[in-house]
Amino acid sequence: MKKKAIANIFIIILISIHLSGCINENTPDDNTNPIKTPDTVYVDDNFDKNSSGWNIDHFDSIENAINNVSFNGTVYVYNGIYYENIVINKSISIIGEDKETTVINGNRKGNVISIINPQCTIQNMNISNGGSNSGVKILSNKNILTNNTLNDNYYGIWIDSKTQNTVSNNIFSKNYNAIRLRSVSDTIITNNQILTNTMEGIFLETCLRITIKDNIFQESGISLSGILTSWDSHIIENNSVNDKPIYYYKNENGITVPDDANQLIFANCSNIEIKNINFENVVNGIQICYGSDITIKNNYFESNKKNSIHIYHSENITINNNNIEGGNGIDLLDSKNIFILQNIIENTETAINIDTSNNNNISKNSLSNNDNGIYSEYGGENNIYENNIFSNTDYGIYLQTNSNNNIVSKNNIFQNKIAIRIKGSKFNNIITNEIKDNADIGIYICCGASDNIVYKNSFINNEKHVDYTILNINYFYQDGFGNYWDDYVEKYPNAKHINGIWNIAYDITGTNSKDEYPLVNPINV
């Protein structure tokens, strides 16, 4: 009986399958007649399920529209505010109704738009509020961004390791960097208005063959970095910042520099004099890469954001008798035989920054009211002498991280927080300086610093003359001469002096070091 019942059920299933086939015999097959993906879709934040074409070619979300438009299709976006973070993963065009009032707001959550696929166009959009991320991050080739407004992003547009993109006729404001390119080639940036961004207008980081033409900058400008080909392979022309020209020179010798500039960029240039120019409120006043035999004198720099003068991989440059006020000062990177003399640098973050630069001379400058007077990292065999370094809020001079074999001599270093700090550096000579009235420490030696020699200096009225980590050996005397200590007589009232030297060694408070030959009289600097 069970076998007969099972057989009957099997017969019923076969009949059902047969009837089903008969009933659907004339029904079109989905694979032979698919629903066509629309070439154009429309987005409006007022569309809903009652709208014609809802979720077919009418959407209230840009991302949904992207997912439903055909490849090489168009997403048309009506005015409104769209709180989205969009990923474009097909080659399409996104066109807004108006670049001011068609707003994609990233809500400070991430990149407002990420372009993954190549050959996309974004036009007439207001792209804003990316927060610490980008308005548009481009991760593909051959895209066009034109006639957009980008504001309140960390990077307005960030292109990373791609080629043949075009950025034209856009307005950038209130971003940290308007446009940043990293390892990018053959890209065009033209006819943009780059207004009141925090730092760079355009930052080229190790890029090749970038065309930057006919752009208007306010309070920013152009920054370059990288090897020589990242400096001299570009076309940069007819740009202005604060209504004054940006001049870019490559592979030039002996040119005359116009005096109407507000930013100068030199790549592999030599035998040039830059004089009597005002550089005001730009990202970098002067940038020199792979340059030689250049003189920068009698110029005025005010409120420049990154560096007033940036020297990279260059030599035999003289920076003489310039005034730098506010912003940032002089930056040496991988350079040598640079002469910085008789400049006035005040109210900057760092007056003179030395990075991986050797055999330079810094003399007779006035460095005041900066965060740091001279800041050196991996800077060796530099000569710092006869400067007035005063009223700096952090350090007068800071030698750190293998800043070795420098000579610091005949400087007046006063009214800073810390006059001199030596950290992780060796074999420096601190000699014949007046170290006076510093609010915290006269000289601070720490963190692996060793074999530094401090002698013939005057320590006067500092809150603490020396702070010194005892783990390494440093010396406070040389060749029978120590330093002048204004509290010596108070500490050793019974001491006697012979030929200008006290007969009792001076204990360096809090350390295991002594000044074996303390001086009776201050040093004349």
C-alpha positions as CSV (number, residue, x, y, z in Angstrom):
1,M,0.0,0.0,0.0
2,K,2.8,2.4,0.8
3,K,4.5,1.8,-2.5
4,K,1.2,2.5,-4.3
5,A,0.7,5.8,-2.4
6,I,4.2,7.0,-3.3
7,A,3.6,6.1,-7.0
8,N,0.4,8.1,-7.0
9,I,2.1,11.2,-5.5
10,F,4.9,11.0,-8.2
11,I,2.3,10.9,-10.9
12,I,0.5,13.9,-9.5
13,I,3.9,15.9,-9.5
14,L,4.6,15.0,-13.1
15,I,1.1,16.1,-14.2
16,S,1.6,19.4,-12.3
17,I,4.9,20.1,-14.0
18,H,3.4,19.3,-17.4
19,L,0.4,21.6,-16.8
20,S,2.7,24.4,-15.6
21,G,4.6,24.2,-18.8
22,C,1.4,24.4,-20.8
23,I,0.1,27.3,-18.9
24,N,3.3,29.4,-19.3
25,E,4.0,28.3,-22.8
26,N,3.2,31.7,-24.2
27,T,4.7,33.8,-21.4
28,P,7.8,35.8,-22.5
29,D,11.1,34.6,-21.1
30,D,12.9,37.2,-18.8
31,N,16.2,36.5,-20.6
32,T,14.8,37.3,-24.0
33,N,13.0,40.5,-23.0
34,P,14.8,42.2,-20.1
35,I,13.8,45.5,-18.6
36,K,16.2,48.1,-20.1
37,T,18.4,50.1,-17.7
38,P,17.7,53.8,-18.3
39,D,20.4,56.0,-19.9
40,T,19.2,59.0,-17.9
41,V,17.8,59.1,-14.4
42,Y,16.6,62.0,-12.3
43,V,17.1,62.7,-8.6
44,D,15.1,65.1,-6.5
45,D,14.8,65.1,-2.7
46,N,11.0,65.7,-3.2
47,F,10.5,62.5,-5.3
48,D,8.6,59.7,-3.5
49,K,6.6,56.5,-4.3
50,N,3.9,58.7,-5.8
51,S,6.2,60.1,-8.4
52,S,6.1,58.8,-12.0
53,G,8.9,56.4,-12.7
54,W,9.7,56.0,-9.0
55,N,12.7,53.7,-8.4
56,I,13.0,53.2,-12.2
57,D,14.3,56.5,-13.5
58,H,13.2,58.9,-10.6
59,F,14.9,58.7,-7.2
60,D,15.4,60.7,-4.0
61,S,18.9,59.4,-3.5
62,I,21.9,60.0,-5.7
63,E,23.5,56.7,-4.8
64,N,20.3,54.8,-5.7
65,A,20.3,56.6,-9.0
66,I,23.9,55.6,-9.7
67,N,23.1,52.0,-9.0
68,N,20.2,52.0,-11.5
69,V,21.5,54.1,-14.4
70,S,23.2,52.4,-17.4
71,F,26.9,52.5,-17.9
72,N,27.9,55.8,-19.7
73,G,24.5,57.1,-18.6
74,T,23.6,60.4,-16.9
75,V,22.3,61.2,-13.4
76,Y,20.6,64.5,-13.4
77,V,20.2,66.0,-9.9
78,Y,17.7,68.8,-9.1
79,N,18.3,71.5,-6.6
80,G,18.2,70.3,-3.0
81,I,20.4,69.1,-0.1
82,Y,21.5,65.4,-0.3
83,Y,23.1,64.0,2.8
84,E,25.1,61.3,1.2
85,N,28.6,59.8,0.8
86,I,28.6,58.6,-2.8
87,V,30.7,55.9,-4.4
88,I,30.8,56.0,-8.2
89,N,31.5,52.5,-9.5
90,K,30.6,52.9,-13.1
91,S,31.5,55.3,-15.9
92,I,28.7,57.9,-15.8
93,S,28.0,61.6,-15.7
94,I,26.5,63.4,-12.6
95,I,25.1,66.8,-13.5
96,G,23.5,69.1,-11.1
97,E,20.9,71.8,-11.7
98,D,23.0,74.5,-10.1
99,K,26.5,74.5,-8.6
100,E,25.4,76.5,-5.6
101,T,22.1,75.0,-4.7
102,T,22.5,71.4,-5.8
103,V,24.3,70.2,-2.6
104,I,25.8,66.9,-1.7
105,N,26.6,67.2,2.0
106,G,29.0,64.6,3.4
107,N,27.8,65.2,6.9
108,R,31.5,65.1,8.0
109,K,31.4,61.3,7.8
110,G,33.9,60.6,5.0
111,N,34.6,61.4,1.4
112,V,31.6,63.1,-0.1
113,I,32.3,61.5,-3.5
114,S,34.7,58.6,-4.3
115,I,35.3,57.9,-8.0
116,I,36.3,54.3,-8.5
117,N,35.7,53.8,-12.2
118,P,37.3,55.9,-14.9
119,Q,35.8,58.3,-17.4
120,C,33.3,59.9,-15.0
121,T,32.1,63.5,-15.2
122,I,30.8,65.6,-12.3
123,Q,29.3,69.0,-13.2
124,N,27.3,71.7,-11.5
125,M,27.4,70.3,-8.0
126,N,28.0,71.8,-4.6
127,I,30.2,69.3,-2.8
128,S,30.6,70.1,0.8
129,N,31.2,69.1,4.5
130,G,33.6,66.2,4.0
131,G,35.0,67.1,7.4
132,S,38.5,65.5,7.7
133,N,38.1,63.8,4.3
134,S,37.8,64.9,0.7
135,G,35.0,66.5,-1.2
136,V,36.0,64.3,-4.2
137,K,38.5,61.5,-4.0
138,I,39.6,60.3,-7.4
139,L,40.9,56.8,-7.6
140,S,40.7,56.3,-11.4
141,N,41.7,57.9,-14.7
142,K,40.3,60.2,-17.3
143,N,37.6,61.9,-15.1
144,I,36.3,65.4,-15.6
145,L,35.3,67.7,-12.7
146,T,33.9,71.0,-14.0
147,N,31.9,73.9,-12.8
148,N,31.4,72.7,-9.3
149,T,31.7,74.3,-5.9
150,L,33.7,72.6,-3.2
151,N,33.8,73.9,0.3
152,D,34.3,72.8,3.9
153,N,36.3,69.7,3.1
154,Y,39.8,68.7,4.3
155,Y,40.8,68.3,0.6
156,G,38.5,69.8,-2.0
157,I,39.8,67.3,-4.5
158,W,42.3,64.6,-3.8
159,I,43.7,62.5,-6.7
160,D,45.9,59.6,-5.8
161,S,48.3,57.8,-8.2
162,K,46.1,58.3,-11.3
163,T,46.4,60.0,-14.7
164,Q,44.7,62.2,-17.3
165,N,42.1,63.8,-15.0
166,T,40.8,67.3,-15.7
167,V,39.7,69.9,-13.0
168,S,38.4,73.0,-14.5
169,N,36.1,76.0,-13.8
170,N,35.5,75.0,-10.2
171,I,35.3,77.2,-7.1
172,F,37.1,76.1,-3.9
173,S,36.7,77.7,-0.5
174,K,37.1,76.9,3.2
175,N,38.9,73.6,2.5
176,Y,42.2,72.8,4.2
177,N,43.8,72.0,0.8
178,A,41.8,72.9,-2.2
179,I,43.5,70.4,-4.6
180,R,46.0,67.7,-3.6
181,L,47.7,65.4,-6.1
182,R,49.9,62.5,-5.0
183,S,51.9,60.5,-7.6
184,V,49.7,61.8,-10.3
185,S,50.6,62.5,-14.0
186,D,49.3,64.2,-17.1
187,T,46.5,66.0,-15.3
188,I,45.0,69.4,-16.2
189,I,44.0,72.1,-13.7
190,T,42.6,75.2,-15.4
191,N,40.4,78.2,-14.8
192,N,39.5,77.5,-11.2
193,Q,38.9,80.0,-8.4
194,I,40.7,78.8,-5.3
195,L,39.6,81.1,-2.5
196,T,40.4,81.4,1.2
197,N,41.5,77.8,1.9
198,T,43.5,77.1,5.0
199,M,46.8,75.9,3.4
200,E,47.7,75.0,-0.2
201,G,45.6,75.9,-3.1
202,I,47.3,73.2,-5.2
203,F,49.7,70.7,-3.6
204,L,51.7,68.5,-6.1
205,E,53.3,65.6,-4.2
206,T,55.7,63.7,-6.4
207,C,53.8,64.4,-9.6
208,L,54.7,64.5,-13.3
209,R,53.6,66.7,-16.2
210,I,50.8,68.6,-14.5
211,T,49.3,71.6,-16.4
212,I,48.2,74.4,-14.1
213,K,46.9,77.4,-16.1
214,D,44.7,80.4,-15.7
215,N,43.8,79.8,-12.1
216,I,43.0,82.5,-9.6
217,F,44.2,82.0,-6.0
218,Q,43.5,83.9,-2.8
219,E,45.6,83.5,0.3
220,S,47.2,80.3,-0.9
221,G,49.1,79.3,-4.0
222,I,51.0,76.2,-5.3
223,S,53.4,73.8,-3.4
224,L,55.6,71.2,-5.0
225,S,57.6,68.3,-3.5
226,G,59.6,65.3,-4.8
227,I,62.6,64.7,-7.0
228,L,63.7,67.0,-9.8
229,T,61.2,65.6,-12.4
230,S,58.5,66.3,-9.9
231,W,59.5,70.0,-10.1
232,D,60.6,70.6,-13.7
233,S,58.1,68.6,-15.8
234,H,55.1,70.8,-15.4
235,I,53.4,73.6,-17.3
236,I,52.5,76.3,-14.8
237,E,51.5,79.6,-16.4
238,N,49.2,82.6,-16.2
239,N,48.1,82.0,-12.6
240,S,47.7,84.7,-9.9
241,V,47.5,84.9,-6.2
242,N,46.0,87.9,-4.4
243,D,45.9,89.6,-7.8
244,K,49.6,89.3,-8.4
245,P,51.4,86.8,-10.6
246,I,52.8,83.4,-9.8
247,Y,56.0,82.8,-11.7
248,Y,57.3,79.3,-12.4
249,Y,60.8,78.8,-13.9
250,K,62.5,75.5,-14.9
251,N,66.0,74.9,-16.2
252,E,66.8,78.6,-16.4
253,N,70.2,80.4,-15.9
254,G,70.6,84.0,-15.3
255,I,67.1,85.2,-15.8
256,T,65.7,88.5,-14.5
257,V,62.8,88.1,-12.0
258,P,59.9,90.5,-12.3
259,D,59.2,92.6,-9.2
260,D,55.5,92.2,-9.3
261,A,55.5,88.5,-8.2
262,N,53.7,87.2,-5.1
263,Q,55.0,83.6,-5.5
264,L,58.1,82.3,-7.2
265,I,58.9,78.6,-8.0
266,F,62.3,77.7,-9.3
267,A,63.2,74.2,-10.6
268,N,66.8,73.5,-11.6
269,C,67.7,77.2,-11.9
270,S,71.0,79.1,-11.3
271,N,72.6,82.5,-11.3
272,I,69.5,84.4,-10.2
273,E,68.9,87.4,-8.0
274,I,65.6,87.9,-6.2
275,K,65.3,91.3,-4.7
276,N,62.9,94.1,-3.6
277,I,59.7,92.0,-3.8
278,N,56.8,91.8,-1.4
279,F,55.5,88.2,-0.8
280,E,52.3,88.4,1.3
281,N,49.7,85.9,2.5
282,V,50.6,83.0,0.2
283,V,51.4,79.4,1.0
284,N,55.1,79.7,0.0
285,G,56.7,82.9,-1.0
286,I,59.8,81.4,-2.7
287,Q,60.4,77.7,-3.5
288,I,63.8,76.7,-4.9
289,C,64.5,73.1,-5.9
290,Y,67.9,71.9,-7.3
291,G,69.0,75.5,-7.5
292,S,72.5,77.0,-7.1
293,D,74.1,80.4,-7.0
294,I,71.0,82.3,-6.1
295,T,70.7,85.5,-4.0
296,I,67.6,86.5,-2.1
297,K,67.9,89.9,-0.6
298,N,66.0,93.0,0.5
299,N,62.6,91.3,0.2
300,Y,59.6,91.5,2.5
301,F,57.5,88.5,3.5
302,E,54.3,88.7,5.6
303,S,51.9,86.0,6.8
304,N,53.0,83.3,4.5
305,K,51.4,80.0,5.7
306,K,53.9,77.3,5.0
307,N,57.3,78.9,4.4
308,S,58.3,82.3,3.3
309,I,61.4,80.7,1.7
310,H,61.7,77.0,1.0
311,I,65.1,75.7,-0.2
312,Y,65.2,72.0,-1.3
313,H,68.3,70.0,-2.5
314,S,70.1,73.2,-3.4
315,E,73.5,74.8,-2.7
316,N,75.3,78.1,-2.7
317,I,72.3,80.3,-1.9
318,T,72.5,83.6,0.0
319,I,69.5,84.9,1.9
320,N,70.4,88.3,3.0
321,N,68.7,91.4,4.6
322,N,65.1,90.2,4.3
323,N,62.2,90.9,6.6
324,I,59.9,88.1,7.5
325,E,56.9,88.8,9.6
326,G,54.2,86.2,10.6
327,G,53.4,82.9,9.1
328,N,56.5,80.8,8.8
329,G,60.2,81.6,8.1
330,I,63.0,79.9,6.2
331,D,63.1,76.2,5.6
332,L,66.2,74.3,4.5
333,L,65.7,70.7,3.3
334,D,68.6,68.6,2.1
335,S,70.6,71.7,1.2
336,K,74.2,72.9,1.8
337,N,76.3,76.0,1.7
338,I,73.3,78.2,2.4
339,F,74.1,81.6,3.9
340,I,71.4,83.1,6.0
341,L,72.6,86.5,7.3
342,Q,71.3,89.8,8.6
343,N,67.6,88.9,8.3
344,I,64.8,90.0,10.7
345,I,62.4,87.2,11.3
346,E,59.6,87.6,13.9
347,N,56.2,86.3,14.9
348,T,56.5,83.1,12.9
349,E,56.1,79.5,13.9
350,T,59.7,78.7,13.3
351,A,62.1,81.4,12.1
352,I,64.7,79.0,10.6
353,N,64.1,75.3,10.1
354,I,67.0,73.0,9.2
355,D,66.1,69.5,8.0
356,T,68.8,67.1,6.8
357,S,71.0,70.1,5.8
358,N,74.7,70.5,6.4
359,N,77.5,73.0,6.2
360,N,75.3,76.1,6.3
361,N,76.0,79.5,8.0
362,I,73.4,81.4,10.0
363,S,74.7,84.7,11.3
364,K,73.8,88.2,12.4
365,N,70.0,87.6,12.2
366,S,67.4,88.9,14.6
367,L,65.0,86.1,15.5
368,S,62.3,87.2,18.0
369,N,58.7,86.4,19.1
370,N,58.6,83.1,17.2
371,D,57.6,79.8,18.5
372,N,61.1,78.6,17.7
373,G,64.1,80.6,16.7
374,I,66.2,77.9,15.0
375,Y,65.0,74.3,14.8
376,S,67.3,71.6,13.5
377,E,66.7,67.9,12.8
378,Y,69.4,65.9,11.1
379,G,71.3,69.1,10.6
380,G,75.1,68.8,10.9
381,E,78.2,70.9,10.7
382,N,76.2,74.1,10.6
383,N,77.7,77.4,12.0
384,I,75.2,79.5,14.0
385,Y,76.9,82.6,15.2
386,E,76.4,86.3,16.2
387,N,72.6,86.1,16.1
388,N,70.2,87.9,18.5
389,I,67.6,85.2,19.5
390,F,65.0,86.4,21.9
391,S,61.4,86.3,23.2
392,N,60.6,83.0,21.5
393,T,57.9,81.1,23.2
394,D,59.4,77.6,23.0
395,Y,63.1,77.4,22.0
396,G,65.7,79.8,21.0
397,I,67.7,77.0,19.4
398,Y,66.7,73.3,19.3
399,L,69.2,70.7,18.0
400,Q,67.5,67.3,17.8
401,T,67.8,63.9,16.3
402,N,71.4,63.6,14.9
403,S,72.0,67.3,14.6
404,N,75.7,66.7,15.2
405,N,78.9,68.7,15.0
406,N,77.3,72.1,14.9
407,I,79.0,75.3,16.3
408,V,76.7,77.7,18.2
409,S,78.8,80.8,19.1
410,K,78.6,84.4,20.0
411,N,74.9,84.5,20.1
412,N,72.7,86.6,22.5
413,I,70.0,84.2,23.5
414,F,67.6,85.8,26.0
415,Q,64.0,85.9,27.2
416,N,63.0,82.7,25.6
417,K,61.3,79.8,27.4
418,I,64.3,77.6,26.8
419,A,67.4,79.1,25.3
420,I,69.0,76.0,23.9
421,R,67.8,72.4,23.8
422,I,70.0,69.5,22.6
423,K,68.2,66.2,22.1
424,G,69.6,63.0,20.6
425,S,72.6,64.9,19.1
426,K,76.4,64.8,19.6
427,F,79.6,66.7,19.3
428,N,78.1,70.2,19.3
429,N,80.1,73.1,20.5
430,I,78.1,75.7,22.5
431,I,80.7,78.5,23.0
432,T,80.8,82.2,23.9
433,N,77.1,82.8,24.0
434,E,75.2,85.0,26.5
435,I,72.3,83.0,27.8
436,K,70.2,85.3,29.8
437,D,66.7,85.9,31.3
438,N,65.2,82.7,29.9
439,A,61.9,81.9,31.6
440,D,62.5,78.1,32.0
441,I,66.0,76.8,31.2
442,G,69.2,78.2,29.8
443,I,70.4,74.9,28.2
444,Y,68.5,71.6,28.3
445,I,70.5,68.5,27.3
446,C,68.5,65.2,27.2
447,C,67.4,62.1,25.5
448,G,70.6,60.5,24.3
449,A,72.5,63.7,23.7
450,S,76.2,63.1,24.5
451,D,79.7,64.5,24.0
452,N,78.5,68.1,23.6
453,I,80.8,70.8,24.9
454,V,79.5,73.9,26.6
455,Y,82.1,76.5,27.5
456,K,82.9,80.2,27.6
457,N,79.1,81.0,27.9
458,S,77.5,83.4,30.4
459,F,74.5,82.0,32.3
460,I,72.6,85.0,33.8
461,N,69.3,85.2,35.5
462,N,67.7,82.1,34.0
463,E,65.0,80.4,36.0
464,K,67.3,77.3,35.8
465,H,70.7,77.5,34.1
466,V,71.0,73.8,33.1
467,D,68.7,70.8,32.9
468,Y,70.7,67.7,32.0
469,T,69.9,64.0,31.7
470,I,72.7,62.3,33.6
471,L,72.7,59.1,31.6
472,N,75.1,60.5,29.0
473,I,78.4,62.4,29.3
474,N,78.5,66.1,28.2
475,Y,81.2,68.6,29.1
476,F,80.9,72.1,30.6
477,Y,84.5,73.1,30.1
478,Q,87.3,72.9,27.4
479,D,90.9,73.8,27.3
480,G,91.0,75.2,30.8
481,F,87.8,77.4,30.4
482,G,84.4,76.8,31.8
483,N,81.3,79.1,31.9
484,Y,80.2,82.2,33.8
485,W,77.5,81.4,36.4
486,D,75.7,84.3,38.0
487,D,75.0,82.3,41.2
488,Y,78.6,81.1,41.7
489,V,79.5,83.5,44.5
490,E,76.3,82.7,46.3
491,K,77.0,79.0,46.1
492,Y,80.7,79.2,46.9
493,P,81.3,82.3,49.0
494,N,84.8,81.1,50.1
495,A,86.1,80.4,46.6
496,K,89.1,82.2,45.2
497,H,90.0,83.0,41.7
498,I,93.3,82.8,39.8
499,N,93.7,84.3,36.3
500,G,89.9,84.7,35.9
501,I,89.1,81.1,37.0
502,W,87.4,80.1,40.3
503,N,89.3,77.5,42.2
504,I,86.2,75.4,43.2
505,A,84.4,73.5,40.5
506,Y,80.7,74.5,39.9
507,D,78.3,71.6,40.4
508,I,75.6,71.5,37.7
509,T,72.5,71.1,39.8
510,G,70.6,67.9,39.4
511,T,73.4,66.2,37.3
512,N,76.6,64.4,37.9
513,S,78.6,67.0,35.9
514,K,80.8,69.8,37.0
515,D,82.2,72.9,35.4
516,E,85.8,72.4,36.5
517,Y,86.9,75.9,35.4
518,P,84.1,78.4,36.2
519,L,84.8,81.9,34.9
520,V,85.0,84.9,37.2
521,N,83.6,87.4,34.8
522,P,80.9,87.3,32.1
523,I,81.8,86.8,28.5
524,N,81.5,89.8,26.2
525,V,79.5,88.7,23.2
